[in-house]
Amino acid sequence: MMISGNYNQRQAGILLAISSLPGNHGIGDLGECAYQFIDLSKKAGFKIWQILPLNPSSEGDSPYSPYSSFAGDEIYISLDLLTKWHLLEAVPVLKSTSMIDYDSVRLFKHTYLIKAFQEFKKQIPLYQKEYDAFLKEAFWLEDYCEFMALNKKNLGKKWNEWQDLKLTGMEQEIEYLRFVQFIFMKQFKLLKDYANDHDLLIMGDMPFYVGYDSADVYSHQTCFMLGKDLLPLYVSGASPDYFSKDGQLWNHPIYNWSFLTESHYQYWIDKLKWNQKLFDILRIDHFRAFDTYWQVPYGSINARNGKWVEAPGYDFFDTLFKELPDISLIVEDLGDLRPEVHALRDHYHLMGMRVMEYLFGENEEREHFKMPEYCVVYAGTHDNAPLKGWYECELDEGYRKRIDVIMKQWSYPEMTTPEKVLHRTFDCEADIAICSVQDMLGYGNEARLNLPGTSGKPNWCWKLKDLNDYQDHLKQMHHLLKQTHRL
């Protein structure tokens, strides 16, 4: 699988959610700061910018619980760009903060997007050709607009509880939803083109499962294991283990792989095809579920009563690569997996992942801390504490001393242990090494983006106030990438 045209070269990437960029309106967006971030990242020597899912979020503002696998969240639309495009007059700048207040940001942006929509209708001749092309290309759009319009009409209730299924009176709402998606995709494409012109690839991130209360499930009910009452028969989770006797209950509806196989996986192919249009590389979460997944009866209070069920992994990927031979995938293959998962990954030459925070155990020591070249190594992902917070707050004294001793074998210059772990991330054998902005800047747990197993604030709320710190660290990072042969 080719990751880029210059794949033989060791590469480095930077991880930052669009939401975590500085912004004039309470959240990072697809405007000026994103372009500045691309310029600065190129100067540092990064070849990849990994972002998080951009789909409309539902529960807890998590990008991994979207209303749609296809649509973009209006919260990322740049109002400043709409001003430049003469769809808005000047928009007041909000005070810069290091935390996102999603409710207030959504209300603020929605107010101005309504105004932009009214102006767009007056200027439609200027956009008609481009708008019509988008409506033709976005095959998923009408399903999404119907779902969101009915969701609003039924006061946000879950779709199985809707009483009014008529779209009468929702014509303007649907037209507005089309407009928002057109603007989102236009702004994102301009940003991606700019990144590519500056030799930076955009890596997107796609969750394996989707939430029950989503346009995906509402519009593709036969693709999921639902009962006659339209509720899930089974839900997703993780099996009990040493760390959790109850396992983990995620509560996503389980895919109906029997129907998906009969339909040649059309829903999945469509989902991946659209995401391939948006991103140069796509990371797929929870890869192991293409081999076996943990299925829990709906209504369970924990995941203990689940069972492992086999998925049609080989047939799925045979079909996928026949349909989309050029798609570039990275798969999340972390954790204690059965050998068949690795065999599936290797059969299709898929690039897996490693995370430095997990690589200091006795098994890794027996392997002399080596890792395969054909993988992506992260200092930490969006689910990890920043290296500084991990080292200072997450580890006991004995394990900290163990890591201190381990790091001495590489004879790195005088620096803190978290800095040495970051250095090792880029120095290791992996073809692609990625660090978060938080780790590059040496931030601690105050900048943690997500704590798995919890929901709501402060998850997904951290953002940069400005790009000054990032700019100040460019020279140092460029030197590190040169030292580790990743330029």
C-alpha positions as semicolon CSV with decimal commas, in nm:
position;residue;x (nm);y (nm);z (nm)
1;M;0,000;0,000;0,000
2;M;0,141;0,335;-0,101
3;I;0,111;0,605;0,163
4;S;0,261;0,875;-0,056
5;G;0,453;0,917;-0,377
6;N;0,778;0,922;-0,182
7;Y;0,700;0,629;0,041
8;N;1,056;0,493;0,058
9;Q;1,154;0,798;0,261
10;R;1,102;0,791;0,638
11;Q;0,826;1,037;0,718
12;A;0,701;1,237;1,014
13;G;0,352;1,357;1,094
14;I;0,181;1,590;1,336
15;L;-0,148;1,511;1,511
16;L;-0,391;1,793;1,583
17;A;-0,769;1,799;1,566
18;I;-0,914;2,082;1,356
19;S;-1,113;2,178;1,666
20;S;-0,788;2,229;1,861
21;L;-0,656;2,497;1,627
22;P;-0,677;2,858;1,742
23;G;-0,982;3,034;1,604
24;N;-1,167;3,364;1,614
25;H;-1,497;3,205;1,707
26;G;-1,438;2,968;1,997
27;I;-1,310;2,663;1,809
28;G;-1,056;2,572;1,544
29;D;-1,202;2,576;1,195
30;L;-1,120;2,554;0,824
31;G;-1,004;2,915;0,804
32;E;-0,684;3,117;0,829
33;C;-0,526;2,940;1,128
34;A;-0,552;2,605;0,950
35;Y;-0,358;2,749;0,655
36;Q;-0,099;2,897;0,892
37;F;-0,067;2,559;1,063
38;I;0,007;2,398;0,726
39;D;0,276;2,657;0,650
40;L;0,441;2,604;0,988
41;S;0,417;2,225;0,969
42;K;0,591;2,227;0,632
43;K;0,872;2,437;0,782
44;A;0,914;2,182;1,060
45;G;0,949;1,906;0,802
46;F;0,624;1,718;0,863
47;K;0,477;1,530;0,566
48;I;0,145;1,428;0,725
49;W;-0,118;1,614;0,923
50;Q;-0,348;1,374;1,105
51;I;-0,683;1,510;1,213
52;L;-0,982;1,357;1,394
53;P;-1,326;1,284;1,243
54;L;-1,506;1,595;1,117
55;N;-1,857;1,449;1,111
56;P;-2,147;1,612;1,301
57;S;-2,108;1,500;1,662
58;S;-2,398;1,394;1,879
59;E;-2,337;1,259;2,229
60;G;-2,082;1,438;2,445
61;D;-1,937;1,633;2,151
62;S;-1,725;1,329;2,068
63;P;-1,611;1,313;1,704
64;Y;-1,641;0,935;1,742
65;S;-2,020;0,949;1,798
66;P;-2,137;1,116;1,478
67;Y;-2,480;1,170;1,328
68;S;-2,332;1,071;0,991
69;S;-2,024;0,900;0,846
70;F;-2,045;1,127;0,541
71;A;-2,148;1,479;0,642
72;G;-1,927;1,750;0,789
73;D;-1,998;1,937;1,112
74;E;-2,103;2,299;1,053
75;I;-1,905;2,396;1,364
76;Y;-1,584;2,373;1,155
77;I;-1,701;2,619;0,889
78;S;-1,492;2,936;0,890
79;L;-1,713;3,243;0,926
80;D;-1,417;3,461;0,829
81;L;-1,398;3,286;0,492
82;L;-1,771;3,345;0,444
83;T;-1,701;3,715;0,503
84;K;-1,428;3,706;0,236
85;W;-1,675;3,537;0,001
86;H;-1,925;3,820;0,068
87;L;-2,179;3,587;0,225
88;L;-2,144;3,762;0,561
89;E;-2,057;4,103;0,691
90;A;-1,781;4,123;0,952
91;V;-1,827;3,877;1,238
92;P;-1,715;3,979;1,589
93;V;-1,407;3,800;1,721
94;L;-1,459;3,603;2,042
95;K;-1,206;3,606;2,324
96;S;-0,935;3,343;2,273
97;T;-0,951;3,056;2,522
98;S;-0,783;2,719;2,571
99;M;-1,116;2,534;2,613
100;I;-1,408;2,493;2,375
101;D;-1,763;2,560;2,494
102;Y;-1,944;2,356;2,230
103;D;-2,297;2,471;2,314
104;S;-2,216;2,842;2,291
105;V;-2,001;2,795;1,979
106;R;-2,278;2,601;1,803
107;L;-2,534;2,868;1,885
108;F;-2,300;3,149;1,776
109;K;-2,202;2,986;1,447
110;H;-2,554;2,873;1,364
111;T;-2,679;3,231;1,397
112;Y;-2,429;3,351;1,137
113;L;-2,468;3,049;0,910
114;I;-2,840;3,127;0,884
115;K;-2,746;3,480;0,772
116;A;-2,495;3,340;0,522
117;F;-2,763;3,106;0,387
118;Q;-3,000;3,397;0,325
119;E;-2,727;3,581;0,134
120;F;-2,632;3,263;-0,055
121;K;-2,986;3,236;-0,191
122;K;-2,954;3,589;-0,332
123;Q;-2,617;3,506;-0,491
124;I;-2,703;3,156;-0,612
125;P;-2,622;3,235;-0,981
126;L;-2,257;3,284;-0,878
127;Y;-2,247;2,937;-0,722
128;Q;-2,502;2,748;-0,932
129;K;-2,263;2,533;-1,138
130;E;-2,048;2,442;-0,837
131;Y;-2,353;2,384;-0,616
132;D;-2,525;2,159;-0,871
133;A;-2,205;1,955;-0,911
134;F;-2,188;1,906;-0,534
135;L;-2,553;1,799;-0,512
136;K;-2,488;1,543;-0,785
137;E;-2,169;1,412;-0,625
138;A;-2,291;1,391;-0,263
139;F;-2,501;1,076;-0,301
140;W;-2,557;1,060;0,077
141;L;-2,686;1,416;0,114
142;E;-3,063;1,369;0,088
143;D;-3,064;1,086;0,344
144;Y;-2,867;1,304;0,584
145;C;-3,087;1,611;0,531
146;E;-3,403;1,406;0,582
147;F;-3,266;1,259;0,906
148;M;-3,155;1,593;1,049
149;A;-3,478;1,769;0,947
150;L;-3,693;1,501;1,108
151;N;-3,468;1,501;1,413
152;K;-3,538;1,872;1,453
153;K;-3,911;1,832;1,383
154;N;-3,931;1,562;1,651
155;L;-3,745;1,775;1,907
156;G;-3,423;1,573;1,905
157;K;-3,580;1,241;2,003
158;K;-3,412;0,922;1,882
159;W;-3,539;0,823;1,539
160;N;-3,723;0,512;1,661
161;E;-3,937;0,743;1,881
162;W;-4,037;0,985;1,605
163;Q;-4,411;1,045;1,573
164;D;-4,402;1,281;1,274
165;L;-4,227;1,134;0,968
166;K;-4,352;1,395;0,720
167;L;-4,113;1,650;0,576
168;T;-4,396;1,897;0,511
169;G;-4,290;2,242;0,627
170;M;-3,920;2,146;0,644
171;E;-3,826;2,254;0,292
172;Q;-3,622;2,557;0,405
173;E;-3,450;2,353;0,676
174;I;-3,347;2,091;0,419
175;E;-3,222;2,361;0,182
176;Y;-3,020;2,509;0,468
177;L;-2,869;2,169;0,549
178;R;-2,766;2,128;0,183
179;F;-2,607;2,474;0,191
180;V;-2,409;2,394;0,507
181;Q;-2,271;2,073;0,357
182;F;-2,182;2,251;0,033
183;I;-1,991;2,520;0,223
184;F;-1,820;2,269;0,452
185;M;-1,699;2,054;0,163
186;K;-1,591;2,360;-0,037
187;Q;-1,384;2,495;0,253
188;F;-1,235;2,155;0,333
189;K;-1,137;2,087;-0,030
190;L;-0,965;2,426;-0,054
191;L;-0,770;2,350;0,264
192;K;-0,672;1,999;0,150
193;D;-0,560;2,129;-0,190
194;Y;-0,346;2,390;-0,013
195;A;-0,192;2,123;0,210
196;N;-0,116;1,898;-0,087
197;D;0,038;2,190;-0,277
198;H;0,267;2,235;0,024
199;D;0,366;1,865;0,027
200;L;0,150;1,780;0,327
201;L;-0,088;1,485;0,324
202;I;-0,410;1,495;0,526
203;M;-0,483;1,180;0,726
204;G;-0,845;1,139;0,824
205;D;-0,988;0,914;1,092
206;M;-1,295;0,693;1,057
207;P;-1,464;0,514;1,347
208;F;-1,549;0,148;1,287
209;Y;-1,894;0,172;1,443
210;V;-2,162;0,439;1,418
211;G;-2,410;0,552;1,682
212;Y;-2,765;0,419;1,681
213;D;-2,916;0,767;1,658
214;S;-2,754;0,850;1,326
215;A;-2,844;0,906;0,964
216;D;-2,642;0,595;0,879
217;V;-2,859;0,360;1,085
218;Y;-3,186;0,540;1,004
219;S;-3,119;0,529;0,629
220;H;-2,954;0,184;0,617
221;Q;-3,151;-0,016;0,874
222;T;-3,093;-0,349;0,698
223;C;-2,717;-0,301;0,741
224;F;-2,752;-0,331;1,119
225;M;-2,883;-0,597;1,357
226;L;-3,216;-0,440;1,453
227;G;-3,528;-0,606;1,589
228;K;-3,892;-0,559;1,488
229;D;-3,911;-0,269;1,735
230;L;-3,619;-0,111;1,541
231;L;-3,396;-0,125;1,850
232;P;-3,058;-0,302;1,829
233;L;-3,052;-0,675;1,893
234;Y;-2,685;-0,654;1,988
235;V;-2,440;-0,376;2,065
236;S;-2,065;-0,331;2,052
237;G;-1,812;-0,358;2,329
238;A;-1,484;-0,507;2,444
239;S;-1,448;-0,840;2,620
240;P;-1,360;-0,863;2,991
241;D;-0,988;-0,879;3,062
242;Y;-0,731;-0,834;3,338
243;F;-0,798;-0,460;3,350
244;S;-1,179;-0,476;3,340
245;K;-1,376;-0,772;3,474
246;D;-1,695;-0,628;3,322
247;G;-1,542;-0,550;2,984
248;Q;-1,642;-0,230;2,805
249;L;-1,992;-0,155;2,680
250;W;-1,983;0,083;2,382
251;N;-2,349;0,042;2,279
252;H;-2,312;0,092;1,903
253;P;-2,546;-0,124;1,694
254;I;-2,375;-0,430;1,547
255;Y;-2,345;-0,461;1,168
256;N;-2,560;-0,716;0,988
257;W;-2,270;-0,880;0,809
258;S;-2,499;-1,134;0,643
259;F;-2,689;-0,858;0,461
260;L;-2,371;-0,659;0,398
261;T;-2,211;-0,962;0,232
262;E;-2,516;-1,015;0,010
263;S;-2,510;-0,648;-0,092
264;H;-2,136;-0,664;-0,168
265;Y;-2,070;-0,430;0,125
266;Q;-2,217;-0,136;-0,065
267;Y;-2,276;0,072;0,249
268;W;-1,914;0,027;0,358
269;I;-1,780;0,082;0,005
270;D;-1,980;0,405;-0,023
271;K;-1,854;0,522;0,315
272;L;-1,489;0,453;0,230
273;K;-1,524;0,594;-0,122
274;W;-1,651;0,926;0,013
275;N;-1,380;0,944;0,276
276;Q;-1,120;0,867;0,010
277;K;-1,235;1,182;-0,170
278;L;-1,171;1,384;0,145
279;F;-0,844;1,242;0,275
280;D;-0,509;1,133;0,135
281;I;-0,480;0,862;0,401
282;L;-0,754;0,713;0,615
283;R;-0,703;0,561;0,958
284;I;-0,967;0,301;1,047
285;D;-1,038;0,250;1,414
286;H;-1,086;-0,095;1,576
287;F;-0,946;-0,298;1,285
288;R;-0,977;-0,622;1,482
289;A;-1,355;-0,613;1,434
290;F;-1,306;-0,701;1,066
291;D;-1,180;-1,036;1,199
292;T;-1,381;-1,090;1,519
293;Y;-1,598;-0,854;1,722
294;W;-1,747;-0,864;2,071
295;Q;-2,127;-0,881;2,048
296;V;-2,334;-0,797;2,357
297;P;-2,713;-0,845;2,391
298;Y;-2,892;-0,510;2,382
299;G;-2,993;-0,385;2,726
300;S;-2,699;-0,545;2,908
301;I;-2,557;-0,341;3,196
302;N;-2,202;-0,450;3,113
303;A;-2,016;-0,647;2,846
304;R;-1,976;-0,973;3,041
305;N;-2,250;-1,158;2,853
306;G;-2,104;-1,089;2,512
307;K;-1,945;-1,335;2,274
308;W;-1,691;-1,328;1,994
309;V;-1,838;-1,340;1,645
310;E;-1,638;-1,377;1,324
311;A;-1,662;-1,111;1,054
312;P;-1,602;-1,172;0,681
313;G;-1,267;-0,992;0,684
314;Y;-1,106;-1,146;0,374
315;D;-1,417;-1,125;0,160
316;F;-1,469;-0,764;0,271
317;F;-1,116;-0,650;0,184
318;D;-1,114;-0,846;-0,142
319;T;-1,426;-0,653;-0,240
320;L;-1,293;-0,322;-0,109
321;F;-0,964;-0,331;-0,298
322;K;-1,139;-0,445;-0,614
323;E;-1,363;-0,137;-0,589
324;L;-1,104;0,106;-0,447
325;P;-0,758;-0,025;-0,540
326;D;-0,584;0,304;-0,463
327;I;-0,722;0,371;-0,116
328;S;-0,450;0,434;0,145
329;L;-0,539;0,286;0,483
330;I;-0,377;0,275;0,823
331;V;-0,542;0,038;1,067
332;E;-0,564;0,059;1,445
333;D;-0,442;-0,284;1,555
334;L;-0,354;-0,213;1,917
335;G;-0,414;-0,443;2,212
336;D;-0,399;-0,815;2,278
337;L;-0,513;-0,959;1,945
338;R;-0,543;-1,313;1,820
339;P;-0,293;-1,411;1,545
340;E;-0,567;-1,413;1,282
341;V;-0,601;-1,033;1,312
342;H;-0,233;-0,984;1,228
343;A;-0,264;-1,236;0,944
344;L;-0,557;-1,040;0,798
345;R;-0,362;-0,714;0,822
346;D;-0,049;-0,862;0,665
347;H;-0,239;-1,042;0,387
348;Y;-0,343;-0,702;0,249
349;H;-0,016;-0,531;0,341
350;L;-0,202;-0,287;0,564
351;M;0,000;-0,055;0,782
352;G;-0,063;-0,102;1,154
353;M;0,010;0,113;1,457
354;R;0,234;0,129;1,763
355;V;0,212;0,372;2,056
356;M;0,529;0,458;2,247
357;E;0,350;0,483;2,581
358;Y;0,269;0,111;2,550
359;L;0,614;-0,006;2,437
360;F;0,813;-0,033;2,758
361;G;0,690;-0,371;2,884
362;E;0,885;-0,692;2,935
363;N;0,774;-0,838;2,600
364;E;0,911;-0,532;2,420
365;E;1,232;-0,552;2,621
366;R;1,285;-0,914;2,511
367;E;1,262;-0,784;2,152
368;H;1,518;-0,513;2,238
369;F;1,245;-0,252;2,184
370;K;1,255;-0,300;1,809
371;M;0,947;-0,251;1,598
372;P;0,862;-0,327;1,236
373;E;0,951;-0,071;0,972
374;Y;0,613;-0,105;0,805
375;C;0,401;0,065;1,068
376;V;0,306;0,404;1,209
377;V;0,442;0,482;1,555
378;Y;0,276;0,744;1,773
379;A;0,419;0,913;2,079
380;G;0,055;0,901;2,193
381;T;-0,286;0,916;2,028
382;H;-0,589;1,133;2,105
383;D;-0,683;0,876;2,371
384;N;-0,350;0,902;2,556
385;A;-0,228;1,152;2,810
386;P;0,044;1,380;2,669
387;L;0,389;1,232;2,736
388;K;0,460;1,479;3,017
389;G;0,129;1,404;3,190
390;W;0,170;1,030;3,132
391;Y;0,517;1,024;3,285
392;E;0,445;1,254;3,580
393;C;0,088;1,154;3,669
394;E;-0,003;0,815;3,520
395;L;0,297;0,601;3,622
396;D;0,408;0,482;3,963
397;E;0,762;0,557;4,078
398;G;0,889;0,208;3,997
399;Y;0,771;0,220;3,637
400;R;0,909;0,572;3,593
401;K;1,250;0,446;3,705
402;R;1,220;0,153;3,463
403;I;1,160;0,390;3,173
404;D;1,446;0,616;3,289
405;V;1,682;0,316;3,274
406;I;1,551;0,201;2,937
407;M;1,592;0,544;2,779
408;K;1,961;0,558;2,879
409;Q;2,049;0,287;2,626
410;W;1,996;0,526;2,334
411;S;2,234;0,789;2,474
412;Y;2,013;1,082;2,384
413;P;2,128;1,433;2,485
414;E;2,047;1,571;2,828
415;M;1,670;1,610;2,834
416;T;1,371;1,502;3,039
417;T;1,242;1,147;3,005
418;P;0,925;1,257;2,817
419;E;1,151;1,445;2,573
420;K;1,360;1,131;2,529
421;V;1,048;0,926;2,457
422;L;0,951;1,182;2,192
423;H;1,302;1,161;2,047
424;R;1,276;0,781;2,040
425;T;0,944;0,804;1,857
426;F;1,112;0,968;1,560
427;D;1,438;0,773;1,596
428;C;1,280;0,426;1,584
429;E;1,253;0,192;1,287
430;A;0,893;0,274;1,189
431;D;0,847;0,423;0,843
432;I;0,604;0,685;0,974
433;A;0,632;0,856;1,313
434;I;0,363;1,091;1,444
435;C;0,344;1,308;1,753
436;S;0,069;1,530;1,884
437;V;0,113;1,905;1,907
438;Q;0,081;1,867;2,284
439;D;0,385;1,636;2,294
440;M;0,585;1,853;2,056
441;L;0,526;2,151;2,284
442;G;0,585;1,958;2,607
443;Y;0,239;2,016;2,750
444;G;0,099;1,809;3,037
445;N;-0,243;1,673;3,130
446;E;-0,398;2,020;3,114
447;A;-0,386;1,965;2,737
448;R;-0,526;1,612;2,735
449;L;-0,789;1,576;2,463
450;N;-0,978;1,266;2,575
451;L;-0,995;1,024;2,866
452;P;-1,145;0,693;2,743
453;G;-1,430;0,561;2,953
454;T;-1,554;0,911;3,037
455;S;-1,783;1,149;2,848
456;G;-1,856;1,520;2,841
457;K;-1,628;1,803;2,946
458;P;-1,330;1,837;2,943
459;N;-1,308;1,569;2,672
460;W;-1,258;1,714;2,323
461;C;-1,246;2,069;2,466
462;W;-0,874;2,153;2,462
463;K;-0,747;2,395;2,199
464;L;-0,448;2,617;2,128
465;K;-0,489;2,985;2,214
466;D;-0,253;3,077;1,932
467;L;0,027;2,929;1,720
468;N;0,313;3,112;1,894
469;D;0,441;2,809;2,088
470;Y;0,417;2,594;1,777
471;Q;0,617;2,846;1,578
472;D;0,879;2,871;1,854
473;H;0,939;2,493;1,843
474;L;0,977;2,461;1,464
475;K;1,356;2,492;1,456
476;Q;1,397;2,234;1,732
477;M;1,158;1,991;1,562
478;H;1,322;2,039;1,222
479;H;1,657;1,953;1,381
480;L;1,508;1,637;1,538
481;L;1,357;1,524;1,208
482;K;1,689;1,584;1,034
483;Q;1,874;1,387;1,303
484;T;1,635;1,096;1,266
485;H;1,638;1,101;0,883
486;R;1,273;1,196;0,838
487;L;1,310;1,508;0,623
